[in-house]
């Protein structure tokens, strides 16, 4: 009767497991087994000894082959096989053997459950673990010290800390041995719950249980994450007093990792040097410490020592860490060498290594290789897509980032927090408001909106999509602001020409007790520059070193030159550059040259241009500026000569490009090109607008038609500037009540600026243009920049 009942229980158990399981059982030749039948070999008394022998040598397949030929294996042999799979895998086989054992009417012992529960932990199979817990309870074994400790460990490793804590609290003080305490401490530490971990350690000591080296190996990671150096040093001292360091490479690795994360890299290296028998994990932890502290050459040197001096084989974690160093150094050659080694060793199938390879190629600007490797990966996770999306944005392929995100969603891969942080800058770059709103909504639904980093990205997105008011609302609702939050909001106000609001927020920052950093002052100086507040800008530039002990760097000097020169103080800007404490670079002179174009100071423009030529131009921008200066005053031959020099140096002028988002779709236009499917309708609308603007008094500013042609032809050239094409398209497809937002890759020219004022009068629409410098909000024939940009 009892045997039949057991079979019934096993059948119910199997049905429940199949209903609730979270793991995918993979096909292998162990899944189904033929009925056991006697044979000359399996009747031998040597078979059990063979099973034990094979297991001891970790030859699990051979052990299973012999085990399956034994007619009636003892419960000890069943336990041994279940344990072998629980330790070495495949973990599913532990579960299968357990179910087969029940089906045959065998009763599990208190030694069976710890092994099968270990397999559940490895598979993160929480529902299955609960079913096994119920079965142990039915057999009256759930309170056994071995079983209860294994249950506690399973719940903890599956992330259910509440059930783990509940089970731990029901254990008697006698049963709460060092293994049970270590399981609880490891669980809370793994989930980065520093305060709770330290509280458990304190309770353990109060209960008279002395921690061992495994306890400290579990505690040290959360101490490193919390940057709790004093606690880490206290544990280090305790370990020295208890002499836990005798060839304990695991404890030494945990300590050096803790010191590296607590910003004491020299301590970490000292501990590393004391380890006599270094292993792969110890070396990887030290390499990771170097990478964390941006000591990339040291990381690569230690990797070389690991191979050549310590004769160790790198693990996937080692290679992933070294690839991060190559990425930070943009060392493509070394990165490719590592890639070759990874392929030869077969480690390229490891998802973490694959993700690091994608990141390395992306950081080195080789997006084709990064995307190609992503396609080749057999196992992709959200980190894979976060890496490629981030790489696309950093390399200027924002639209491709959005396409890859859609591909990720179509495959059913759920984006992580890091994915959304990587994606939002793509929406910011494209001014893709509809996509940005969708990202914001997704972040709220997934519970990401309390994270400071994603809030900062959302603030930046709305700001760059022209919705500065929404940016401020999100900023005001943030629970935890960091300096990046303040800087992002101040920069947003600046590019919208709202200098008063920017300075007001800067004062709020100081009143809050937070300290501004060097980026804060770049934001403040830039805001002053956009609004022409020269006196305020000079004051804060002096104040940053005098009152805040922040030494100005090149970016601050560029802002000051831009501030002075944009306001027309070209001579003062020139003198300011000459008095700089270090050699000005091309960007400093470029800021002055741009102002020479605006204020038509040809003589100074020529001087500045010569300075730039001596330094070596970084791109086409300064050539174009000087050519435009000559063209604006009719010096066509000089303009042509500059363009000839530009071509000789191998530089091509970036064409003016503007884009507009209509119903979530980005439409891009290049100045003078008519490739768009609706070009005919756009042309008709542009001609219609031109007629209407002329009636209102518009006259084309031919100084911005940079070719020696007739005035009428110049008018048509100006009419087909990319921002005007984008606006015409927006008028055709947007509701009259909707604001049109156009983004341009270059600075808006004076003629387009003037024309858009007339268009707002003619169409009764609000139009916003975000150029490479700032936002221009046009309404009722006016622009918020007040013609200062």
C-alpha positions in Angstrom: 0.0 0.0 0.0 2.8 2.4 1.0 4.7 1.6 -2.3 1.6 2.4 -4.4 1.1 5.6 -2.5 4.6 6.6 -3.2 4.2 6.0 -6.9 1.0 8.1 -6.8 2.9 10.9 -5.0 5.7 10.7 -7.6 3.2 11.0 -10.4 1.5 14.0 -8.8 4.9 15.5 -8.1 6.0 15.0 -11.8 2.8 16.6 -13.1 3.2 19.6 -10.7 6.8 20.1 -11.7 6.0 20.0 -15.4 3.3 22.5 -14.8 5.4 24.9 -12.8 9.0 24.4 -14.0 11.0 27.3 -15.1 13.8 25.4 -16.8 14.0 24.0 -20.3 15.0 20.4 -20.2 17.5 19.8 -23.0 17.6 16.8 -25.1 20.3 14.3 -24.2 20.7 10.5 -24.2 20.0 10.3 -20.5 16.5 11.5 -20.5 14.8 8.2 -21.3 16.2 4.9 -20.1 15.3 1.4 -21.2 13.8 -1.0 -18.5 16.5 -2.5 -16.3 17.2 -6.1 -17.1 19.8 -8.4 -15.6 22.9 -9.1 -17.5 26.2 -10.8 -16.7 27.9 -7.4 -16.1 25.2 -5.8 -13.9 24.8 -8.9 -11.7 28.4 -8.6 -10.7 29.0 -7.2 -7.3 31.7 -5.0 -8.8 29.2 -2.7 -10.5 28.5 -0.5 -7.4 32.3 -0.1 -6.8 32.7 0.9 -10.5 30.0 3.6 -10.1 31.8 5.0 -7.0 35.2 4.8 -8.8 34.0 6.7 -11.9 32.2 9.3 -9.8 35.4 9.9 -7.8 37.3 10.5 -11.1 34.5 12.8 -12.3 33.6 10.5 -15.2 29.9 10.9 -14.7 28.8 9.5 -18.1 30.6 6.2 -17.5 29.2 6.1 -13.9 25.7 6.6 -15.3 26.3 3.9 -17.9 27.2 1.3 -15.3 24.5 2.6 -12.9 21.7 2.1 -15.5 22.7 -1.6 -15.8 22.3 -2.3 -12.0 18.9 -4.0 -11.4 18.2 -2.6 -7.9 20.8 0.1 -7.0 20.9 1.0 -3.3 19.7 4.3 -2.0 23.3 5.2 -1.4 24.1 4.8 -5.1 21.0 6.9 -6.1 22.2 9.6 -3.8 25.7 9.4 -5.2 24.5 9.8 -8.8 22.2 12.7 -7.9 25.0 14.4 -6.0 27.4 13.9 -9.0 25.0 15.7 -11.3 24.2 18.4 -8.7 27.9 19.2 -8.5 29.1 18.8 -12.1 25.9 19.0 -14.2 23.9 18.7 -16.2 21.8 19.8 -13.3 18.5 18.6 -14.9 19.7 15.0 -14.5 19.7 15.3 -10.7 16.0 16.2 -11.0 15.3 13.4 -13.5 17.0 10.8 -11.2 15.1 12.1 -8.2 11.8 11.7 -10.1 12.8 8.2 -11.4 13.7 7.2 -7.8 10.2 8.3 -6.6 8.5 6.5 -9.5 10.2 3.3 -8.5 8.8 3.6 -5.0 12.1 4.4 -3.3 12.1 6.7 -0.3 14.5 9.7 -0.4 16.7 10.1 2.7 17.9 13.2 4.4 21.0 12.9 2.2 19.0 12.9 -1.0 17.3 16.3 -0.5 20.4 18.5 -0.1 21.8 17.2 -3.4 18.6 17.7 -5.4 18.0 21.1 -3.8 21.5 22.1 -4.9 20.5 21.3 -8.5 17.4 23.5 -8.1 19.7 26.4 -6.9 21.9 26.0 -9.9 18.9 26.0 -12.3 17.3 28.9 -10.4 14.2 26.7 -10.3 12.3 28.2 -7.4 8.9 26.6 -8.1 10.5 23.2 -8.4 12.4 23.8 -5.1 9.1 24.6 -3.4 7.6 21.3 -4.6 10.7 19.4 -3.2 10.3 21.3 0.0 6.7 20.1 0.3 7.8 16.6 -0.4 10.5 16.7 2.3 7.9 18.0 4.7 5.5 15.1 3.8 8.4 12.7 4.7 9.0 14.6 8.0 12.5 15.6 6.9 12.2 19.3 6.3 13.4 20.2 9.8 16.5 18.0 9.5 19.6 20.1 9.9 21.0 19.0 6.5 17.7 19.4 4.6 16.7 22.7 6.2 20.2 24.2 5.5 19.9 23.1 1.9 16.4 24.5 1.6 17.6 27.8 3.1 20.5 27.9 0.6 18.1 27.1 -2.3 15.7 29.9 -1.4 18.5 32.4 -0.9 20.3 31.5 -4.2 16.9 31.7 -6.1 16.5 35.3 -4.8 13.7 34.6 -2.3 15.2 36.1 0.7 11.9 36.3 2.6 11.4 32.5 2.5 15.1 32.0 3.3 14.8 34.3 6.3 11.5 32.7 7.5 13.1 29.2 7.3 16.2 30.4 9.1 14.1 31.9 11.9 12.3 28.6 12.4 15.6 26.7 12.9 16.6 26.0 16.4 19.8 27.6 17.7 21.4 24.2 17.8 20.6 23.7 14.1 21.9 27.1 13.1 25.4 26.0 12.5 28.2 27.8 10.6 26.9 26.4 7.3 23.4 27.9 7.9 24.7 31.3 9.0 27.1 31.4 6.0 24.2 30.6 3.6 22.1 33.5 4.9 25.1 35.9 4.9 26.0 34.9 1.4 22.5 35.5 0.2 22.1 39.0 1.6 25.7 39.9 0.5 24.9 38.6 -3.1 22.0 41.0 -3.3 24.1 43.9 -2.2 22.2 44.4 1.1 25.2 45.7 3.1 23.4 46.8 6.3 21.5 43.5 6.6 24.6 41.4 5.9 26.6 43.2 8.6 23.6 42.8 11.0 23.5 39.1 10.4 27.3 38.8 11.0 26.8 40.7 14.3 23.9 38.3 15.3 26.1 35.3 14.4 28.8 36.5 16.8 26.2 37.2 19.5 25.0 33.6 19.2 28.5 32.4 19.9 29.2 31.1 16.3 32.7 32.0 15.2 33.0 33.1 11.6 35.3 31.1 9.3 37.1 32.1 6.1 34.0 31.3 4.1 32.0 33.8 6.1 34.4 36.6 5.3 34.6 35.6 1.6 30.8 36.1 1.5 30.8 39.4 3.5 33.7 41.2 1.7 32.0 41.8 -1.7 29.2 43.8 -0.1 31.7 45.8 1.9 33.5 46.7 -1.3 30.3 47.7 -3.0 29.3 49.9 0.0 32.9 51.4 0.1 33.0 50.5 3.8 36.7 50.6 4.2 36.8 50.5 8.0 34.8 47.3 8.1 37.0 45.8 5.5 40.1 46.6 7.4 38.6 45.2 10.6 37.9 41.9 8.8 41.4 41.9 7.4 42.8 42.3 10.9 40.6 39.5 12.2 41.8 37.2 9.5 45.4 37.9 10.3 44.9 37.2 14.0 43.0 34.0 13.2 45.7 33.0 10.7 43.1 32.4 8.0 45.7 33.5 5.3 47.7 30.2 5.2 47.6 29.6 1.4 43.9 30.7 1.4 43.8 32.2 -2.1 40.0 32.5 -2.1 40.1 34.8 1.0 43.0 36.8 -0.4 41.2 37.3 -3.6 38.1 38.6 -1.7 40.2 41.0 0.3 42.1 42.4 -2.7 38.8 42.9 -4.5 37.4 44.7 -1.5 40.4 47.1 -1.3 40.2 47.8 -5.0 36.5 48.7 -4.8 37.3 50.9 -1.7 39.8 52.9 -3.8 42.9 51.4 -2.2 44.5 49.8 -5.2 48.0 49.8 -3.6 46.6 47.6 -0.7 45.1 45.3 -3.2 48.4 44.9 -5.0 50.2 44.2 -1.7 47.8 41.4 -0.9 48.1 40.0 -4.4 51.9 40.0 -4.1 51.7 37.9 -0.8 49.7 35.1 -2.5 52.1 32.3 -3.1 49.9 30.1 -5.3 48.0 32.5 -7.5 45.1 31.2 -9.6 43.1 32.5 -12.5 40.4 34.1 -10.2 43.0 35.9 -8.1 44.7 37.4 -11.2 41.3 38.3 -12.7 40.3 40.2 -9.6 43.6 42.2 -9.7 43.2 42.9 -13.4 39.6 44.0 -12.7 40.9 46.4 -9.9 43.3 48.0 -12.4 40.5 48.4 -15.0 38.2 49.9 -12.3 40.8 52.5 -11.5 41.6 53.2 -15.2 45.1 51.7 -14.9 44.7 50.0 -18.3 48.5 49.5 -19.0 48.9 47.8 -15.6 45.9 45.6 -16.3 47.4 44.5 -19.7 50.8 44.0 -18.1 49.4 41.7 -15.4 47.5 39.8 -18.0 50.8 39.2 -19.8 52.4 38.0 -16.5 49.4 35.7 -15.9 50.1 33.9 -19.2 53.9 34.0 -19.3 55.0 34.0 -15.7 52.3 32.3 -13.7 51.4 29.9 -16.6 47.7 30.3 -16.0 44.9 29.9 -18.6 42.6 32.9 -18.7 38.9 32.3 -17.8 36.0 34.0 -19.6 35.9 36.5 -16.8 39.6 37.3 -17.4 39.2 37.8 -21.1 36.0 40.0 -20.6 37.9 42.2 -18.2 41.0 42.5 -20.4 38.7 43.4 -23.4 37.3 46.3 -21.3 40.9 47.5 -20.9 41.4 47.3 -24.7 38.2 49.2 -25.2 39.1 52.0 -22.8 42.5 52.4 -24.6 40.8 51.9 -28.0 43.6 49.4 -28.6 42.0 47.6 -31.6 45.1 45.6 -32.5 45.4 44.0 -29.0 41.6 43.6 -29.0 41.7 41.7 -32.3 44.5 39.5 -31.0 42.4 38.6 -28.0 39.4 37.9 -30.3 41.6 35.4 -32.2 42.6 33.7 -28.9 39.0 33.6 -27.8 37.9 31.9 -31.0 40.7 29.3 -30.8 39.9 28.4 -27.2 36.1 28.3 -27.9 35.4 30.9 -25.3 33.6 33.1 -27.9 30.5 31.1 -27.1 30.5 32.6 -23.6 27.9 35.4 -23.6 29.8 37.7 -21.2 32.9 37.5 -23.4 30.8 38.1 -26.5 29.3 41.2 -24.9 32.8 42.5 -24.1 33.9 41.9 -27.7 30.9 43.9 -28.9 31.7 46.8 -26.5 35.4 46.7 -27.5 34.7 47.0 -31.2 32.1 49.7 -30.6 34.5 51.7 -28.4 37.1 51.5 -31.2 34.5 52.8 -33.7 34.3 49.5 -35.7 30.6 49.2 -35.7 30.3 46.8 -38.6 32.4 44.2 -36.7 30.4 44.8 -33.5 27.1 44.3 -35.3 28.5 41.3 -37.2 29.6 39.6 -34.0 26.2 40.3 -32.4 24.5 38.5 -35.3 26.9 35.5 -34.9 26.3 35.1 -31.1 24.3 32.0 -30.4 23.2 33.3 -26.9 22.3 37.0 -26.6 21.0 38.7 -23.5 20.0 42.3 -22.7 23.6 43.2 -22.0 24.5 42.3 -25.6 21.9 44.7 -27.0 22.8 47.4 -24.4 26.4 47.2 -25.7 25.5 47.5 -29.4 22.9 50.2 -28.8 25.4 52.3 -26.7 28.1 51.8 -29.4 25.7 53.0 -32.1 24.9 56.1 -30.2 28.5 56.9 -29.4 29.5 56.5 -33.0 26.7 58.7 -34.4 24.3 55.9 -35.5 21.4 56.9 -33.4 18.7 55.7 -35.9 20.4 52.3 -36.1 20.3 52.1 -32.3 16.5 52.5 -32.4 16.2 49.8 -35.1 18.3 47.4 -33.0 16.1 48.1 -30.0 13.0 47.2 -32.0 14.8 44.0 -33.1 15.5 43.2 -29.5 11.9 43.6 -28.6 10.7 41.4 -31.5 12.9 38.6 -30.2 11.2 38.8 -26.8 14.3 40.0 -24.9 13.3 42.4 -22.1 15.4 45.5 -21.9 17.2 46.1 -18.7 17.8 49.4 -17.0 21.2 49.7 -18.7 19.5 49.2 -22.1 17.2 52.1 -21.5 20.0 54.3 -20.3 21.9 53.5 -23.6 18.8 54.1 -25.8 17.6 57.4 -24.4 20.6 59.4 -25.8 19.6 58.1 -29.3 16.2 59.7 -28.8 18.0 62.8 -27.6 20.3 63.0 -30.6 17.5 62.6 -33.1 15.0 64.7 -31.1 12.7 61.7 -31.5 10.1 62.8 -29.0 7.6 59.9 -29.6 10.4 57.3 -29.1 11.6 59.2 -26.1 8.1 59.2 -24.5 7.8 55.5 -25.2 11.1 54.9 -23.4 10.0 57.1 -20.5 6.7 55.1 -20.2 8.5 51.8 -20.3 10.9 52.9 -17.6 7.9 53.9 -15.4 6.1 50.5 -16.0 9.3 48.5 -15.2 9.9 50.5 -12.0 13.1 52.1 -13.4 11.9 55.7 -12.8 13.4 55.9 -9.3 16.9 55.2 -10.6 18.9 58.5 -10.7 20.9 57.6 -13.9 17.7 56.9 -15.9 16.1 60.1 -14.6 19.1 62.0 -15.7 18.8 60.5 -19.2 15.1 61.3 -19.4 15.7 64.9 -18.3 18.3 65.2 -21.1 16.0 63.6 -23.6 13.1 65.9 -23.0 15.4 68.9 -23.0 16.9 68.0 -26.4 13.5 67.3 -27.8 12.4 70.8 -26.9 10.4 70.0 -23.8 12.4 71.8 -21.2 9.3 72.3 -18.9 8.9 68.5 -18.7 12.6 68.1 -17.9 12.1 70.5 -15.0 9.1 68.6 -13.7 11.0 65.3 -13.7 14.0 67.0 -12.0 11.7 68.4 -9.3 10.2 65.0 -8.7 13.5 63.2 -8.3 14.1 61.6 -4.9 17.9 61.3 -5.2 19.7 63.9 -7.4 23.4 63.7 -8.1 25.6 66.4 -9.6 24.9 65.0 -13.1 21.2 65.7 -12.5 21.9 69.4 -11.7 24.4 69.7 -14.6 21.9 68.2 -17.1 19.2 70.6 -16.1 21.5 73.6 -16.2 22.8 72.6 -19.6 19.2 72.2 -20.8 18.3 75.7 -19.7 21.4 77.0 -21.4 20.8 75.5 -24.8 17.2 76.8 -24.7 18.5 80.3 -24.1 17.1 80.5 -20.5 20.2 81.8 -18.8 18.2 83.4 -15.9 16.7 80.0 -15.1 20.1 78.3 -15.5 21.8 80.7 -13.0 18.8 80.4 -10.6 19.2 76.6 -10.6 22.9 77.0 -10.1 22.2 79.0 -6.9 19.8 76.3 -5.8 22.5 73.7 -6.3 24.8 75.6 -3.9 22.0 76.3 -1.4 21.2 72.5 -1.3 24.7 71.8 0.0 25.9 70.0 -3.1 29.2 71.0 -4.6 29.5 72.1 -8.3 32.1 70.3 -10.3 34.0 71.4 -13.4 31.1 70.3 -15.7 28.8 72.6 -13.8 30.9 75.6 -14.6 31.0 74.6 -18.3 27.2 74.5 -18.2 27.0 77.9 -16.5 29.5 79.6 -18.8 27.8 78.1 -21.9 24.4 79.4 -20.7 25.9 82.9 -20.2 27.4 82.7 -23.7 24.1 81.8 -25.3 22.4 84.8 -23.7 25.3 87.3 -24.1 25.7 87.7 -20.3 29.4 88.6 -20.5 29.8 90.2 -17.0 28.2 87.1 -15.3 30.3 84.8 -17.3 33.5 86.6 -16.3 32.5 86.5 -12.7 31.9 82.7 -12.6 35.0 82.0 -14.5 37.1 83.8 -11.9 35.0 82.3 -9.1 35.5 78.7 -10.0 39.2 78.7 -9.1 39.0 81.4 -6.4 36.0 80.1 -4.5 35.6 76.5 -5.5 39.2 75.4 -6.0 38.4 74.1 -9.5 41.2 74.6 -12.0 39.9 75.7 -15.4 40.6 73.3 -18.3 40.5 73.7 -22.0 36.7 73.4 -22.2 36.2 76.4 -19.8 38.6 78.5 -21.9 36.6 77.6 -25.1 33.4 78.7 -23.3 35.0 82.1 -22.3 36.3 82.7 -25.8 32.9 81.9 -27.2 31.2 84.2 -24.7 33.5 87.2 -25.4 33.7 86.7 -29.2 30.0 86.0 -29.7 29.2 89.3 -27.9 31.4 91.1 -30.4 34.4 91.5 -28.1 36.8 90.0 -30.6 39.9 91.9 -29.5 39.3 91.0 -25.9 38.8 87.3 -26.9 42.1 87.3 -28.9 44.0 88.8 -25.9 42.3 86.3 -23.5 43.6 83.4 -25.7 47.1 84.8 -25.7 47.1 84.8 -21.9 46.0 81.2 -21.5 48.2 79.2 -19.1 48.6 76.4 -21.7 48.7 76.3 -25.5 45.3 76.9 -27.0 44.0 74.1 -29.3 42.1 74.2 -32.6 38.8 74.4 -30.7 39.7 77.6 -28.9 40.7 79.3 -32.2 37.7 77.8 -33.9 35.3 79.5 -31.4 36.9 82.9 -32.3 36.8 82.2 -36.0 33.1 81.5 -35.8 32.6 84.9 -34.2 34.7 86.5 -37.0 32.2 85.0 -39.4 29.2 86.4 -37.5 30.7 89.9 -37.1 32.4 89.9 -40.6 35.8 90.7 -39.2 37.9 89.4 -42.2 41.3 90.7 -41.0 41.1 88.8 -37.7 39.5 85.8 -39.4 42.6 85.5 -41.6 44.9 85.7 -38.6 43.0 83.1 -36.7 42.8 80.9 -39.8 46.6 80.9 -40.1 46.9 79.8 -36.4 44.6 76.9 -37.1 46.5 75.8 -40.2 49.7 75.8 -38.1 48.1 73.6 -35.5 46.4 71.3 -38.1 42.7 71.5 -38.6 40.6 68.8 -36.9 38.0 68.7 -39.6 36.1 70.7 -42.2 34.5 73.2 -40.0 37.2 75.8 -39.9 37.8 75.6 -43.6 34.1 76.2 -44.2 34.0 79.1 -41.8 36.9 80.9 -43.6 35.4 80.2 -47.0 32.1 81.5 -45.8 33.8 84.7 -44.5 35.2 85.4 -47.9 32.0 84.5 -49.7 29.9 86.8 -47.5 31.9 89.8 -48.7 32.1 88.7 -52.4 35.8 87.5 -52.3 34.9 84.5 -54.4 38.5 83.7 -55.5 39.7 83.6 -51.9 36.8 81.4 -51.0 37.6 79.0 -53.9 41.3 78.9 -52.8 40.2 77.9 -49.2 38.0 75.1 -50.6 41.0 74.0 -52.8 43.2 73.7 -49.7 40.4 71.8 -47.9 40.3 69.3 -50.7 44.1 69.0 -50.8 44.0 68.0 -47.1 41.4 65.4 -47.9 38.5 67.0 -46.0 35.0 67.0 -47.3 32.4 69.5 -46.2 29.6 67.9 -44.2 26.3 68.7 -46.0 23.6 70.5 -44.2 21.1 67.9 -42.9 17.9 68.4 -41.0 15.3 66.0 -39.7 11.8 66.0 -38.3 9.7 63.4 -36.5 6.2 62.7 -37.9 4.1 60.1 -36.1 7.1 58.4 -34.6 9.0 58.3 -38.0 12.2 60.3 -38.5 12.4 62.0 -41.9 15.8 63.4 -42.9 16.6 66.0 -45.6 19.8 67.2 -47.1 20.1 70.7 -48.4 19.4 71.0 -52.2 18.6 67.3 -52.5 15.3 66.0 -53.7 15.5 62.3 -52.9 12.4 62.2 -50.7 9.4 60.4 -52.2 7.3 63.5 -51.5 9.7 66.0 -53.1 7.1 67.4 -55.5 4.7 68.3 -52.7 7.5 69.8 -50.6 8.7 71.9 -53.6 5.2 73.3 -54.1 4.9 74.1 -50.5 8.3 75.9 -50.4 7.4 78.0 -53.5 4.0 78.8 -51.9 5.8 79.9 -48.7 8.3 82.0 -50.6 5.5 83.9 -52.3 3.7 84.5 -49.0 7.0 85.5 -47.2 7.8 88.1 -49.9 4.4 89.7 -49.5 5.2 90.1 -45.7 8.6 91.7 -46.5 11.0 88.9 -46.7 14.2 89.4 -48.7 16.7 86.6 -49.1 20.1 87.3 -47.5 22.3 86.5 -50.4 25.5 86.7 -48.3 24.6 83.1 -47.2 24.4 81.8 -50.8 28.0 80.8 -51.0 28.3 80.7 -54.8 29.0 83.4 -57.4 25.7 83.2 -59.2 22.8 85.6 -60.0 20.6 86.9 -57.2 17.5 85.0 -58.3 19.5 81.7 -58.3 20.9 82.6 -54.9 17.3 82.9 -53.6 16.4 79.4 -54.9 19.6 78.0 -53.3 18.7 79.5 -50.0 15.1 78.3 -50.3 16.3 74.6 -50.4 18.4 74.8 -47.2 17.7 71.6 -45.3 15.8 73.2 -42.4 13.4 74.9 -44.8 12.7 71.6 -46.5 12.0 69.9 -43.2 9.7 72.7 -42.1 7.7 72.5 -45.3 7.4 68.7 -44.8 6.2 69.3 -41.2 3.6 71.8 -42.4 2.3 69.2 -44.9 1.9 66.5 -42.3 1.5 68.0 -38.9 -1.7 69.3 -37.4 -1.9 73.2 -37.5 -2.0 73.2 -33.7 1.1 71.0 -33.4 4.5 72.6 -32.9 7.1 71.6 -35.5 10.5 70.5 -34.2 13.4 70.4 -36.7 16.9 69.3 -35.8 19.9 70.4 -37.8 23.5 69.1 -37.8 25.0 72.6 -38.4 24.3 76.1 -37.1 21.3 77.7 -38.6 22.1 80.5 -41.1 20.8 84.1 -40.8 18.6 83.8 -43.9 16.9 80.6 -42.6 16.5 82.3 -39.2 14.8 85.3 -40.8 12.7 83.2 -43.1 11.3 81.0 -40.3 10.1 84.1 -38.5 8.0 84.9 -41.6 6.8 81.3 -41.8 5.4 81.5 -38.3 3.5 84.6 -39.2 2.3 83.1 -42.4 1.2 79.8 -41.0 0.3 80.8 -37.5 2.4 77.9 -36.2 5.1 77.5 -33.5 8.4 76.2 -35.0 11.4 75.1 -33.0 14.8 74.5 -34.6 17.6 72.8 -32.7 20.9 73.5 -34.4 24.3 72.3 -33.4 24.6 75.2 -30.9 21.2 75.8 -29.3 17.4 75.9 -29.6 15.5 78.6 -31.5 11.9 78.9 -30.5 10.0 80.8 -33.2 6.5 82.2 -32.5 4.5 85.1 -34.0 7.5 86.3 -36.1 9.9 86.3 -33.2 12.7 84.0 -31.9 13.6 83.6 -28.3 17.3 84.1 -29.1 16.5 87.7 -30.0 18.8 87.3 -33.0 21.8 86.5 -30.7 23.3 83.1 -31.5 
